Amino acid sequence: MNILKLHPDAVAPTYAHPDDACFDLRAVSLRPSAPDTVTFGTGLAFDVPKGHVMLVFSRSGHGFNDDARLANCVGVIDPGYSDEVLVKLRAD
């Protein structure tokens, strides 16, 4: 999957541990949203191949350590989406 850096400070996704099922995204911008939510910009766009999807899940530490979760529970990045991937967290 091709990754396009849209922001000079954007960091390519990485796996924290070799056996992790998912890679980690890093935030490069912060946008206050509705009450109790914050939107993070990743500065990245992903070229998801046709017939596939990219899913964005919250790490378990968000809920256990910070009482936060994804505002939409699971983000779905379809092949036709070519803009920056944003992540919105909600405080529980």
C-alpha positions as CSV (number, residue, x, y, z in Angstrom):
1,M,0.0,0.0,0.0
2,N,1.4,3.4,-1.0
3,I,1.5,6.1,1.7
4,L,1.6,9.8,0.8
5,K,3.0,12.3,3.3
6,L,0.8,15.4,3.2
7,H,2.6,17.2,6.1
8,P,6.3,17.6,6.6
9,D,6.2,16.2,10.1
10,A,4.1,13.1,9.2
11,V,5.6,9.8,10.3
12,A,5.1,6.6,8.4
13,P,3.1,4.0,10.4
14,T,5.2,1.6,12.4
15,Y,4.6,-1.6,14.4
16,A,5.5,-1.1,18.1
17,H,6.4,-4.8,18.4
18,P,7.2,-7.4,15.7
19,D,4.1,-9.6,16.5
20,D,1.6,-6.7,16.6
21,A,-1.5,-7.2,14.5
22,C,-1.8,-3.5,13.6
23,F,0.5,-0.6,12.9
24,D,0.4,2.7,14.9
25,L,-0.4,6.1,13.5
26,R,1.1,9.3,14.9
27,A,-0.6,12.6,15.1
28,V,0.9,15.7,13.5
29,S,-2.0,18.1,14.2
30,L,-4.7,18.6,16.8
31,R,-8.1,20.1,16.1
32,P,-10.6,20.6,19.0
33,S,-13.9,19.3,17.8
34,A,-17.3,18.9,19.5
35,P,-17.4,18.8,23.3
36,D,-15.4,15.9,24.7
37,T,-13.8,15.1,21.3
38,V,-10.5,15.9,19.7
39,T,-9.5,15.3,16.0
40,F,-6.0,14.3,15.3
41,G,-4.5,14.7,11.8
42,T,-2.0,12.0,10.7
43,G,-0.6,14.0,7.8
44,L,-0.9,10.8,5.8
45,A,-3.0,9.6,2.9
46,F,-3.2,5.9,2.0
47,D,-3.6,4.3,-1.4
48,V,-5.8,1.5,-0.4
49,P,-6.0,-1.1,-3.2
50,K,-9.3,-1.8,-4.8
51,G,-11.1,-4.7,-3.2
52,H,-9.5,-3.9,0.2
53,V,-10.2,-1.6,3.1
54,M,-8.1,0.0,5.8
55,L,-9.6,-0.2,9.3
56,V,-8.7,2.3,12.1
57,F,-9.1,0.9,15.7
58,S,-8.3,2.5,19.0
59,R,-5.5,0.8,20.9
60,S,-6.7,-0.9,24.1
61,G,-4.5,1.5,26.1
62,H,-6.7,4.4,25.0
63,G,-9.6,3.0,26.9
64,F,-7.8,1.4,29.9
65,N,-5.3,4.2,30.5
66,D,-7.0,7.3,29.2
67,D,-10.8,6.6,29.1
68,A,-10.9,7.5,25.5
69,R,-12.2,5.8,22.4
70,L,-12.7,6.4,18.7
71,A,-15.7,8.6,18.2
72,N,-17.0,6.3,15.4
73,C,-15.8,3.1,17.1
74,V,-14.0,1.9,13.9
75,G,-12.8,4.0,11.0
76,V,-13.2,2.6,7.5
77,I,-10.9,3.9,4.8
78,D,-12.2,2.8,1.4
79,P,-10.1,2.7,-1.8
80,G,-11.8,5.8,-3.1
81,Y,-10.8,8.0,-0.1
82,S,-7.6,9.9,-0.9
83,D,-7.5,12.7,1.7
84,E,-5.7,12.8,5.0
85,V,-6.6,10.1,7.5
86,L,-8.1,11.8,10.6
87,V,-8.7,10.2,13.9
88,K,-11.3,11.5,16.3
89,L,-11.1,10.5,20.0
90,R,-13.9,10.9,22.5
91,A,-13.4,11.0,26.2
92,D,-15.8,8.6,28.1
